Each structure stands twice: as C-alpha cells, then as structure tokens.
Amino acid sequence: MLVNFGAIFTALLLSVLVLVYDQESKLEAVKKIDPLYDAKKVLLKQLYYNICFSIISSIVLVGLCFVHSVLNGVVNELEFFDLVIKLNYAKYLLTPLVIFVTANLMLTIVMIVKRMHAMLTI
C-alpha cells in the first residue's frame, strides 16, 4: 500500500513541480509591476525545494518498502556464549524507517499544500 502511495505521489509532485516552474515564468513577466515580487520569488524557491525533497522521500519510501517486503520473515540468530539473539531486520530496523519516512513525507506534503495555497491566493 505504501509503495502505491509513494509512486503516485512521485508522479503528482512532478506535475506540481512543472506548475511551480510555470508560475515562476509568469512571475518574471510581471516583475516590474508586482510589489510582492521578492516575496513570491522566495516562496516559489522554498516550494521548489519542498517538492524536490518530497519526490526524493517518495522514491526512498518505495525502495524501503521493497526491501521490507524482501526481508520480511528473514531472521538472523546471533550467539554470544549461552545467549541467542534473534534479529528480524524487517520488523526492528526497516519498519521504524518506513514509519519515519512516511511521517516526514506527510508533514512535507502539508507544508507544500500550505505554500501552494499562499502562492495562489497572494
């Protein structure tokens, strides 16, 4: 399910990136008459970096989910003297990473929506 989420958001964010580029070219056309040119330029730059970060995060999420599905059920046993430690990589290492990347991606998407709203309403 998260693989689909990451793949779909990567495609959607790429189209939003094109929209930001288009808005920047429109902003350059009214540079002389727009009193908020500098603020809009900064907002577009921040939005651009947020979208690029989200695209990279989505790709990382897809990769982590793939590795999680491959390693699911793989258990290593480590023996130290009389102590046997069973380590499940998918459960104890990859699941927290997937949760962290997903939460980070959600918060970044909220930030993108907030900045898109500010950009389109100014």
TORPA-4810 file (N, C-alpha, C, O; in nm, 3 decimals):
<nodes>
NODE_1_0.082_-0.119_0.000_0.000_0.000_0.000_0.087_0.126_0.000_0.059_0.221_-0.073_M
NODE_2_0.192_0.128_0.081_0.279_0.244_0.084_0.359_0.258_-0.045_0.399_0.369_-0.082_L
NODE_3_0.383_0.147_-0.113_0.452_0.155_-0.242_0.366_0.232_-0.341_0.417_0.318_-0.414_V
NODE_4_0.237_0.202_-0.344_0.145_0.276_-0.432_0.141_0.423_-0.394_0.143_0.510_-0.481_N
NODE_5_0.134_0.451_-0.265_0.133_0.589_-0.215_0.256_0.664_-0.263_0.245_0.775_-0.315_F
NODE_6_0.372_0.604_-0.246_0.496_0.669_-0.286_0.505_0.689_-0.436_0.549_0.795_-0.482_G
NODE_7_0.465_0.590_-0.513_0.472_0.600_-0.659_0.375_0.705_-0.712_0.411_0.784_-0.800_A
NODE_8_0.254_0.706_-0.660_0.155_0.804_-0.706_0.197_0.945_-0.667_0.184_1.037_-0.748_I
NODE_9_0.247_0.962_-0.545_0.288_1.096_-0.504_0.410_1.144_-0.580_0.425_1.264_-0.603_F
NODE_10_0.498_1.055_-0.620_0.611_1.097_-0.702_0.562_1.156_-0.834_0.610_1.262_-0.875_T
NODE_11_0.469_1.090_-0.898_0.415_1.141_-1.025_0.339_1.272_-1.005_0.355_1.366_-1.084_A
NODE_12_0.258_1.280_-0.900_0.183_1.403_-0.875_0.275_1.520_-0.842_0.253_1.632_-0.886_L
NODE_13_0.378_1.493_-0.764_0.470_1.601_-0.727_0.551_1.649_-0.847_0.589_1.766_-0.853_L
NODE_14_0.579_1.560_-0.940_0.648_1.604_-1.062_0.560_1.700_-1.142_0.611_1.797_-1.199_L
NODE_15_0.430_1.674_-1.146_0.341_1.767_-1.217_0.328_1.899_-1.141_0.315_2.005_-1.204_S
NODE_16_0.331_1.896_-1.009_0.328_2.020_-0.931_0.457_2.098_-0.952_0.456_2.221_-0.953_V
NODE_17_0.567_2.027_-0.969_0.695_2.093_-0.997_0.688_2.170_-1.130_0.744_2.279_-1.141_L
NODE_18_0.622_2.113_-1.228_0.601_2.183_-1.356_0.514_2.307_-1.335_0.539_2.412_-1.394_V
NODE_19_0.412_2.295_-1.250_0.327_2.410_-1.218_0.407_2.522_-1.153_0.388_2.639_-1.185_L
NODE_20_0.496_2.487_-1.062_0.579_2.588_-0.995_0.671_2.656_-1.097_0.690_2.777_-1.093_V
NODE_21_0.727_2.578_-1.188_0.812_2.636_-1.292_0.732_2.732_-1.379_0.782_2.839_-1.415_Y
NODE_22_0.609_2.695_-1.413_0.522_2.781_-1.493_0.489_2.910_-1.417_0.488_3.018_-1.476_D
NODE_23_0.460_2.899_-1.289_0.431_3.017_-1.208_0.552_3.110_-1.201_0.538_3.232_-1.200_Q
NODE_24_0.671_3.051_-1.196_0.792_3.134_-1.192_0.811_3.210_-1.322_0.851_3.327_-1.320_E
NODE_25_0.782_3.148_-1.434_0.795_3.219_-1.562_0.689_3.329_-1.574_0.717_3.435_-1.631_S
NODE_26_0.569_3.305_-1.521_0.466_3.410_-1.521_0.506_3.524_-1.428_0.477_3.641_-1.457_K
NODE_27_0.571_3.491_-1.318_0.614_3.593_-1.223_0.722_3.682_-1.285_0.724_3.803_-1.261_L
NODE_28_0.810_3.624_-1.363_0.914_3.702_-1.430_0.854_3.802_-1.528_0.911_3.908_-1.552_E
NODE_29_0.739_3.768_-1.585_0.676_3.856_-1.684_0.621_3.984_-1.620_0.618_4.089_-1.684_A
NODE_30_0.579_3.976_-1.493_0.521_4.092_-1.425_0.616_4.145_-1.317_0.572_4.203_-1.217_V
NODE_31_0.744_4.124_-1.336_0.845_4.162_-1.237_0.841_4.311_-1.204_0.853_4.349_-1.088_K
NODE_32_0.823_4.395_-1.304_0.829_4.540_-1.285_0.706_4.595_-1.212_0.718_4.692_-1.138_K
NODE_33_0.589_4.535_-1.231_0.466_4.594_-1.176_0.416_4.525_-1.049_0.324_4.577_-0.985_I
NODE_34_0.473_4.412_-1.011_0.426_4.339_-0.893_0.504_4.382_-0.770_0.626_4.361_-0.763_D
NODE_35_0.437_4.444_-0.670_0.509_4.488_-0.550_0.552_4.371_-0.460_0.641_4.387_-0.377_P
NODE_36_0.491_4.255_-0.477_0.525_4.139_-0.395_0.617_4.041_-0.469_0.620_3.923_-0.437_L
NODE_37_0.690_4.091_-0.566_0.774_4.005_-0.648_0.876_3.928_-0.564_0.891_3.807_-0.580_Y
NODE_38_0.946_3.998_-0.475_1.051_3.934_-0.396_0.994_3.825_-0.304_1.052_3.718_-0.292_D
NODE_39_0.881_3.854_-0.241_0.819_3.755_-0.151_0.772_3.633_-0.229_0.789_3.519_-0.184_A
NODE_40_0.715_3.656_-0.346_0.668_3.543_-0.428_0.786_3.460_-0.479_0.776_3.338_-0.489_K
NODE_41_0.894_3.527_-0.512_1.013_3.457_-0.561_1.071_3.367_-0.452_1.109_3.253_-0.479_K
NODE_42_1.076_3.417_-0.329_1.124_3.336_-0.216_1.030_3.219_-0.191_1.075_3.107_-0.168_V
NODE_43_0.901_3.245_-0.197_0.801_3.139_-0.176_0.814_3.030_-0.282_0.806_2.911_-0.250_L
NODE_44_0.832_3.068_-0.407_0.849_2.970_-0.514_0.976_2.888_-0.496_0.978_2.768_-0.524_L
NODE_45_1.083_2.953_-0.450_1.208_2.881_-0.427_1.191_2.778_-0.315_1.236_2.664_-0.328_K
NODE_46_1.126_2.818_-0.205_1.101_2.724_-0.095_1.010_2.610_-0.139_1.032_2.495_-0.102_Q
NODE_47_0.910_2.643_-0.217_0.817_2.542_-0.268_0.890_2.443_-0.359_0.865_2.322_-0.354_L
NODE_48_0.977_2.494_-0.441_1.056_2.408_-0.530_1.139_2.308_-0.450_1.140_2.189_-0.481_Y
NODE_49_1.207_2.356_-0.347_1.290_2.266_-0.266_1.205_2.166_-0.187_1.244_2.050_-0.173_Y
NODE_50_1.090_2.209_-0.137_1.000_2.116_-0.068_0.951_2.005_-0.160_0.946_1.889_-0.121_N
NODE_51_0.917_2.041_-0.282_0.868_1.941_-0.377_0.979_1.844_-0.415_0.957_1.724_-0.422_I
NODE_52_1.098_1.896_-0.439_1.211_1.808_-0.471_1.241_1.712_-0.356_1.267_1.594_-0.379_C
NODE_53_1.238_1.762_-0.233_1.261_1.677_-0.117_1.152_1.570_-0.106_1.182_1.455_-0.072_F
NODE_54_1.029_1.607_-0.135_0.919_1.509_-0.128_0.932_1.402_-0.235_0.901_1.286_-0.211_S
NODE_55_0.977_1.440_-0.352_0.998_1.341_-0.459_1.106_1.242_-0.417_1.089_1.121_-0.434_I
NODE_56_1.215_1.292_-0.362_1.322_1.203_-0.317_1.273_1.115_-0.202_1.304_0.996_-0.197_I
NODE_57_1.196_1.172_-0.110_1.141_1.094_0.001_1.047_0.985_-0.049_1.048_0.873_0.004_S
NODE_58_0.967_1.015_-0.149_0.876_0.914_-0.206_0.954_0.800_-0.270_0.917_0.683_-0.256_S
NODE_59_1.060_0.833_-0.339_1.143_0.729_-0.401_1.210_0.643_-0.294_1.217_0.521_-0.308_I
NODE_60_1.259_0.707_-0.187_1.318_0.632_-0.075_1.213_0.543_-0.010_1.243_0.429_0.027_V
NODE_61_1.091_0.594_0.005_0.983_0.514_0.065_0.952_0.391_-0.019_0.933_0.282_0.035_L
NODE_62_0.948_0.406_-0.150_0.924_0.291_-0.238_1.038_0.190_-0.223_1.013_0.069_-0.217_V
NODE_63_1.161_0.238_-0.218_1.276_0.148_-0.201_1.274_0.076_-0.067_1.299_-0.045_-0.061_G
NODE_64_1.243_0.149_0.040_1.236_0.086_0.172_1.125_-0.018_0.180_1.143_-0.123_0.240_L
NODE_65_1.012_0.011_0.118_0.902_-0.086_0.118_0.940_-0.211_0.039_0.902_-0.322_0.077_C
NODE_66_1.013_-0.194_-0.069_1.060_-0.309_-0.146_1.155_-0.395_-0.063_1.141_-0.517_-0.057_F
NODE_67_1.252_-0.331_0.001_1.347_-0.405_0.085_1.274_-0.471_0.202_1.307_-0.583_0.240_V
NODE_68_1.176_-0.403_0.258_1.097_-0.460_0.368_1.024_-0.586_0.323_1.020_-0.685_0.396_H
NODE_69_0.967_-0.582_0.204_0.894_-0.700_0.155_0.990_-0.815_0.125_0.953_-0.932_0.140_S
NODE_70_1.111_-0.784_0.082_1.209_-0.890_0.054_1.260_-0.951_0.185_1.275_-1.073_0.193_V
NODE_71_1.286_-0.869_0.285_1.342_-0.918_0.411_1.238_-0.961_0.512_1.273_-1.005_0.622_L
NODE_72_1.110_-0.951_0.479_1.006_-0.989_0.574_1.015_-1.139_0.604_1.006_-1.221_0.514_N
NODE_73_1.032_-1.172_0.729_1.043_-1.311_0.772_1.186_-1.361_0.784_1.208_-1.470_0.835_G
NODE_74_1.283_-1.283_0.738_1.423_-1.324_0.750_1.470_-1.292_0.891_1.463_-1.178_0.936_V
NODE_75_1.518_-1.396_0.961_1.562_-1.380_1.099_1.705_-1.432_1.109_1.734_-1.544_1.069_V
NODE_76_1.793_-1.350_1.163_1.930_-1.392_1.190_1.944_-1.428_1.337_1.888_-1.361_1.423_N
NODE_77_2.018_-1.532_1.363_2.044_-1.571_1.502_2.189_-1.542_1.533_2.280_-1.591_1.466_E
NODE_78_2.210_-1.463_1.635_2.344_-1.431_1.682_2.366_-1.498_1.817_2.283_-1.485_1.907_L
NODE_79_2.476_-1.568_1.830_2.503_-1.637_1.955_2.621_-1.571_2.027_2.728_-1.554_1.970_E
NODE_80_2.598_-1.536_2.150_2.701_-1.486_2.239_2.704_-1.577_2.361_2.617_-1.569_2.447_F
NODE_81_2.803_-1.662_2.366_2.816_-1.761_2.473_2.688_-1.843_2.485_2.657_-1.920_2.394_F
NODE_82_2.612_-1.828_2.592_2.488_-1.904_2.609_2.365_-1.825_2.563_2.254_-1.877_2.567_D
NODE_83_2.384_-1.704_2.519_2.273_-1.617_2.481_2.252_-1.621_2.329_2.346_-1.600_2.253_L
NODE_84_2.130_-1.647_2.288_2.095_-1.648_2.145_2.001_-1.531_2.118_1.894_-1.519_2.179_V
NODE_85_2.043_-1.444_2.027_1.964_-1.326_1.991_1.909_-1.347_1.851_1.984_-1.371_1.757_I
NODE_86_1.777_-1.337_1.838_1.713_-1.347_1.707_1.680_-1.206_1.659_1.608_-1.131_1.725_K
NODE_87_1.734_-1.171_1.543_1.717_-1.035_1.490_1.636_-1.040_1.361_1.677_-1.100_1.262_L
NODE_88_1.520_-0.977_1.365_1.432_-0.966_1.248_1.451_-0.825_1.190_1.401_-0.728_1.245_N
NODE_89_1.524_-0.817_1.078_1.559_-0.687_1.020_1.436_-0.608_0.976_1.428_-0.487_0.997_Y
NODE_90_1.341_-0.676_0.915_1.222_-0.606_0.865_1.142_-0.546_0.979_1.091_-0.435_0.969_A
NODE_91_1.131_-0.621_1.088_1.047_-0.576_1.199_1.114_-0.467_1.283_1.049_-0.369_1.318_K
NODE_92_1.240_-0.483_1.313_1.305_-0.393_1.408_1.390_-0.283_1.345_1.426_-0.187_1.414_Y
NODE_93_1.421_-0.293_1.218_1.503_-0.191_1.153_1.426_-0.117_1.044_1.424_0.006_1.041_L
NODE_94_1.364_-0.192_0.953_1.300_-0.128_0.839_1.164_-0.069_0.870_1.128_0.036_0.816_L
NODE_95_1.086_-0.133_0.957_0.954_-0.078_0.991_0.964_0.061_1.053_0.889_0.150_1.012_T
NODE_96_1.053_0.085_1.151_1.066_0.222_1.202_1.113_0.322_1.095_1.070_0.437_1.094_P
NODE_97_1.201_0.278_1.005_1.245_0.367_0.896_1.130_0.402_0.803_1.116_0.517_0.762_L
NODE_98_1.047_0.304_0.770_0.932_0.329_0.682_0.834_0.425_0.750_0.781_0.515_0.686_V
NODE_99_0.812_0.405_0.880_0.722_0.494_0.954_0.777_0.636_0.957_0.703_0.732_0.937_I
NODE_100_0.907_0.650_0.981_0.970_0.782_0.985_0.960_0.853_0.851_0.923_0.971_0.845_F
NODE_101_0.993_0.783_0.743_0.989_0.844_0.610_0.845_0.881_0.572_0.822_0.986_0.511_V
NODE_102_0.749_0.794_0.607_0.609_0.824_0.577_0.560_0.947_0.653_0.495_1.034_0.595_T
NODE_103_0.592_0.955_0.782_0.551_1.071_0.862_0.616_1.198_0.810_0.552_1.303_0.800_A
NODE_104_0.744_1.190_0.777_0.816_1.305_0.723_0.755_1.348_0.590_0.740_1.468_0.565_N
NODE_105_0.720_1.253_0.505_0.659_1.284_0.376_0.523_1.349_0.394_0.491_1.445_0.323_L
NODE_106_0.444_1.299_0.486_0.311_1.359_0.512_0.325_1.504_0.558_0.253_1.592_0.511_M
NODE_107_0.416_1.529_0.651_0.435_1.666_0.700_0.487_1.758_0.590_0.447_1.874_0.582_L
NODE_108_0.575_1.708_0.506_0.625_1.789_0.396_0.515_1.819_0.295_0.511_1.928_0.239_T
NODE_109_0.427_1.723_0.272_0.314_1.746_0.181_0.220_1.852_0.237_0.168_1.934_0.162_I
NODE_110_0.198_1.850_0.368_0.117_1.955_0.430_0.183_2.091_0.411_0.115_2.191_0.385_V
NODE_111_0.316_2.095_0.424_0.388_2.221_0.403_0.377_2.267_0.258_0.364_2.387_0.232_M
NODE_112_0.380_2.174_0.164_0.364_2.209_0.022_0.225_2.265_-0.004_0.210_2.365_-0.074_I
NODE_113_0.124_2.200_0.052_-0.014_2.248_0.033_-0.029_2.388_0.091_-0.093_2.474_0.031_V
NODE_114_0.029_2.412_0.208_0.021_2.545_0.271_0.088_2.650_0.182_0.033_2.759_0.163_K
NODE_115_0.205_2.618_0.129_0.275_2.715_0.046_0.207_2.733_-0.089_0.207_2.844_-0.144_R
NODE_116_0.149_2.627_-0.144_0.074_2.641_-0.269_-0.047_2.731_-0.248_-0.079_2.814_-0.333_M
NODE_117_-0.114_2.714_-0.135_-0.229_2.800_-0.104_-0.185_2.945_-0.092_-0.251_3.035_-0.145_H
NODE_118_-0.075_2.968_-0.023_-0.025_3.105_-0.009_0.015_3.163_-0.144_-0.010_3.281_-0.172_A
NODE_119_0.076_3.081_-0.228_0.119_3.130_-0.358_0.000_3.165_-0.448_0.004_3.264_-0.520_M
NODE_120_-0.103_3.084_-0.444_-0.216_3.106_-0.533_-0.314_3.211_-0.483_-0.394_3.263_-0.561_L
NODE_121_-0.310_3.243_-0.354_-0.402_3.344_-0.301_-0.340_3.482_-0.287_-0.412_3.579_-0.265_T
NODE_122_-0.210_3.493_-0.300_-0.146_3.625_-0.289_-0.168_3.701_-0.417_-0.122_3.815_-0.431_I
</nodes>
